[in-house]
Amino acid sequence: MKSGKNVPRNPRSVKTRFAVKFVEAMKKLDKKRPTTAYKRYLAVRAAACVSLASAVGPRRAWSRAVLKNLIMPRGRKSYPAVVISPRKRVGNNNPKRRELEEEDDLRRLVPGGEGMGFCRLLTESAHYIQCLRDQVQVMTSMLDHCYST
């Protein structure tokens, strides 16, 4: 095994578990059946999301929400667009209203964030962001490895 800086040393780390689950999910994708590039993109994205959520486990609300939404979609075939609410008026300087709008924006960005208190929302957000960073690092190092050989 290569001893580069991208190789995680801990086999129980989220990065390692994600990498293993993502490679397994990618192997299951049917390459022989002709599909559009967009459908292939959606399948890879869903595989990445499910792999990350299952690597984290059921302790985090965002991972449970991701698995629930991808396994049992509500009539949607693709991801919903997350829209950050625009400010209603340019001259609105009410700081309390702005805080509530920003909190609602964060709730919409974090899967499963709708019913959380603010402190838990911040904790889940921080963990979700860290896991997304790990996901990007793992996928980048996978691509680097594929193109370097």
N, C-alpha and C positions, 0 to 999 in steps of 0.2 A: 504494500500500500504506500502511496506517495505521502511524504511528510511535508506537504505544503501548508501555507497558512490558512487555506480554505477548507482543509480537512478537519472536522471537529474531532477532538480527542475523546470526548465523552460519548460512548455509544448510546447512552440514555438521553442525550440532549434532544431538544425539540428539532434542531436542524437535522440530526441524524435520522430521527423517526420520520420527519417530513420527507427527507430524501428517499428513504426506503419505500414509503407508501406512495410517493409520487411516481417513482420508477415502476412500481407494480401497477399503478393505475394506467400509466402510459402504455405498458405492455398489453393491457386489456383492450385498448382502443383498436377498433377494427380498421386496419389500413387498407384492406383489399376492397372494401365497399367504397364506391366513388361518392364523395360528398363535396360540398362547396368548402372553400377556405374558411368562410364564416362559421359553418357548422363545426368544422374541425377546431377552430379557435374557441368556440363555446365549450366543446368537449374538453379541451386542454385546460381551460379556465376553471371549469367545474371540477376536474380532477385535481387541480392545484388547491382549490378551496376546500374540497372534502379531505384531501390529504393533510392539509394544515390543521383543519379542525379536529380530525381524528388523531393527529399526532399530539395535539394539546390535551385532548381528553375532555370528559364531560364536566370537569370542575368549573370551567369558565362559561359564563352565560353566552358570550359571543360565539363560542364553538358549538354549543347546543343549538343556537339560533341558525347558524350556517348549515349545520347538518339537517335540521328540521326543514329549512327552506329549500335545500337542494334535493332532499329525499322526497319530500311531499310538497311540490310546488303548488301554489294557489292559482292554477290556470295560466301561469306565465311560462313561456318557453325560454326566456332570456332574463338577464339580470335587470332589475329596475334601475333607472337612472336616478342618482342621488342629486337632488336639486337643493342648493343652498338658498334659503329664502332671501330675496332681495330686501334691502331696507325700504320701508314703506315711503318715508319722506326724507328728503335730504337734510332738512333742518331738525330732524328728530334727535335731540340730545339727551333723552331720558336714559340715564345709565342703567336703571333697573330693567327697563324694557329691552335694552340692548343685551344685557346679561341673559335674560330669559330667551331671547332669540338665538343667541350663541349656544346656550345650553340645548335648545331644541335642535339646532343644526348638528351638534355633536351626537345627540340621541339618534338622529337619522343616519349618521355615518357609521356608527358602531352597531353591528348586528345584535339584536336582542336588547338594545339600549332603551327601548320605549318605556319600560316599567321600572327603571332603576332610580334610586336616589342619586343625588349629585355626587357624593363621595364615591359610591360604588361605580358610578358611570366613569369617573376619572380613573379609577383603578383598572377597570375593564378596558378603557381606551388606551391606557399606557401599555397594557399587556398585548392588546390587539396590534398596536403600532409596532411593538418590538417583534411580534411574530411575523408581521408583514415584512419587516426589514430582514428577518432571518430567511423568509421565503425568497425574497429577491436575491439575497446572497447565495443561497443554495442553487437557485435556478441559473444565476449568472455563472457560478463555478461549473455547473453541469454543461452549459453551453460552451464555456471556455475549454473544458475538457474534450467535448465532442469535436470542436473545430481545431484543436491543437494536435489531434492524432491523425 
